[in-house]
Amino acid sequence: MKTAVIYWSGTGNTEEMAKAVAEGAGAELYSVSDFKGDVADYDRLAFGCPSMGDEVLEESEFEPFFAGIEGKLSGKTVGLFGSYGWGDGQWMRDWCERCKAVGAEVIGGEGVIANEAPDADALASCKALGEKLAK
């Protein structure tokens, strides 16, 4: 099974989470700007993006990328994660529903979120998400 972790991070918080997910999954790790592959070539994918603005995905780089690939997620196993600074995680619930609506199997419940910098528990949850993704 081919697995990738693709993320966007502005402050480094989501990047730290991405590294933990990739470690747990034994997956290839890419920032969204560095990913040049085709998600269709992967069986399992994890995506990381922090909450921005009014609890939305980052709008200039990550959202256009994700909108461009979400039609290829049908039948794929997907894990989601990200950090936030305000709100209650609505962006993650919306993102999970968006993935399910295109036919992806979202693992890990509602994704893994961390308020601001991920603590040891959040990083352990990220690693566990990666391990679930790899199974």
Phi, psi and omega in degrees: 000132180263128185231140176226147172245120183237129186217164168233138179217131178265324185250350183102348181295311180289330175297318178298319177295318181299320179297320179292320177297313180298321177298314181295326183270344188063041190254163171288140183244129181222137163285154184302326181287339180265349183283116180244003183277193178239121181300338178297338180278355183250143178275324185226139183222143170240138180237136178233133177202136177284164173284137179233158173047237182269056180055062176229165174292154178306127195271339185269329183239309186287312182301314177299321176300309184295319178300326181285338183248348188298335176292346179264005185270353180301128180083355180271152171268127188231139171241143182235146179203160176173168179251163180211162180239347181205171180083194185232014179096014181301325179301323181288318178298318177297319181294317177300315180296322178298318179292316179298324182296335179262007174096013176278150173265110182269120179265164175079026178069245183257025181085173180250126178235151177226134175280116183062227182288134180293133176272184183300322179295317180296319179293323176295322177294323177294315179298318179295323176299317177298319179296319176296321180298324183284342183283000000 
